Amino acid sequence: MAQDEIICNCNEIYKSEIVAAIKEKGLKTVEEVGEATGAGTICGGCLDDIQAVLDEVNG
């Protein structure tokens, strides 16, 4: 996934925003990412992509 790729189309949240939030706030779950960024909080279609970013960043 490219850093400038939109992960959440509903809220127009980019991967780079999610990565920054994960690193800055120590986020571990999709729910925490949603609370911090708004990603995945409307239709839920990007939840798997958010989990993939979490796995990539957190190992």
N, C-alpha and C positions, 0 to 999 in steps of 0.2 A: 504494500500500500504506500502510495506517495504521501508525503507530509501535507500537501495541499489538497488532498482528496476530501470531498464532502462525505462525511460518515452519516450524519443525520440530515436528511433532506428537509424534513418538516421544520426544523429550527435552524437550518443552515449552519451546522456545526462542523468544522473541519477537523481532520485528524490531528493537526498541529495543536489545536485548542485543547483537545482531549488529552494528548500526550503531556502538554504543559500542566494541566490540572492534576493529572495522575502524579507527576513528579513533584509538583509544589505542595500538594495536599496529602500525598501518600495514599491515594485511593486504591482500593482493592476489589471493589465490586461494581457491577454494571449500575446498580442502584445509586451508589455513591457518585459515579460519574454523572448520572442523570441529575442528581441534586446539585452538583457543582457546576454543570454546564448546560443543563436542559436537554442534552442529547438523549434520545430514546424515550422521551416522556409523552409523546403524542401518539404515534401509530405503533411504535415498537418494532418496526421493520428493520431497524439497524442494531438491535440488541446483540446479535451474533457478531457483527462488525466491531461493536464496542468491546465485547469480550475478547476478540482477537487483538485489539489494540492493548487491552490490559495485559494479556498474556505476553505480548511482544515487549512491553515496557517492564513488566514485573518478573518476567521469566517464568 
